[in-house]
């Protein structure tokens, strides 16, 4: 089955360019687009794509509010939201991750990175662009005066699950975590699933945010 994608961006050239690039992939199908956040919410909830590329700044409704509405209204098969952004709105992206967006992509990213990002987010296996994401989240959390105290939920994690959470937050993929811990990749997938379940997290993006907020990992 092809990965279905919806593109929300107020720039027609971005919608058309990204759409043409993704539609050229055999495993990806672009099923719609919108020039503003309000229309994006209506169309996404109607069409239910696998992945939404969501611009942060749009008329009618900004991308953060649109993403939050989509994610809060989603049921059944999850809709993954990938924010499109630039470096000058780090805090905005951070908030998008907190409400459940699966990650973000810089608008000037190479074509192959866009395609890879859609596939990664659709699979729900890893936070895309881990080096950039990790640095931005670290920068944002280091500027925040208050750090959320370690929750009782973290106490429910086993030592190995906490170790896996830390490696997720440092941007490692399942394969890299398996190599680091000298275990099978399937074992890592099991640990990741338990971490997300015990912490009541939607995906790895929220796990990264929680790990930084609670001090499981600290900004470099």
FENDAFEN-V499507 format. One line per field, one symbol per residue. phi: phi as a letter, one per 30 degrees, with the letter a starting at -180 (. if undefined). psi: psi as a letter, one per 30 degrees, with the letter a starting at -180 (. if undefined). burial: I if it has 24 or more other C-alpha atoms within 12 Angstrom, else O. Layout:
BEGIN
phi: ???
psi: ???
burial: ???
END
This chain:
BEGIN
phi: .ddcbbccadceddedddddddddddcbbdclaacbdddedddddddhddbcccddcbdiadddddddddddcdbiddccccdcabddbedddedddddkddlbbddcdeeddddddddddddicaddhedddddddddddddddccddeddedddddedddddeddeddjddedddeddchbdddddedddedddddchcdadedddeddddciebbed
psi: kkkkkkkjkfjeeeeeeeeeeeffkfgkkjgllkfleeeeeeeefefilekkjjkejllekleeeeeeeeeffklbkkkkkjkkalfgheeeeeeeeefgkfalkkfgklefeeeeeeeeeefgflklheeeeeeeeeeeeffkekkklklfeeffkleeeeeeeeeefggkleeeeeeefhlleeeeeeeeeeeeeeghkeafefeeeeeeefgelkk.
burial: OOIIIIIIIIOOOIIOOIIOIIIOOOOIIIIIIIIIIIIIIOIIIOIIIIIIIIIIIIOOIIIIIIIIIIIOOIOOOIIIIIIIIOOOOIIIIIIIIIIIIIIIIIIOOOOOOIIIIIIIIIIIIIIIIIOOIIIIIIIIIOOOOOOOOOOOOIOOIOOOIIIIIIIIIIIIIIOOIIOOOOOOOOOIIOIIIIIIOIIOIIIIIIIIIIIIIIIIIIIO
END
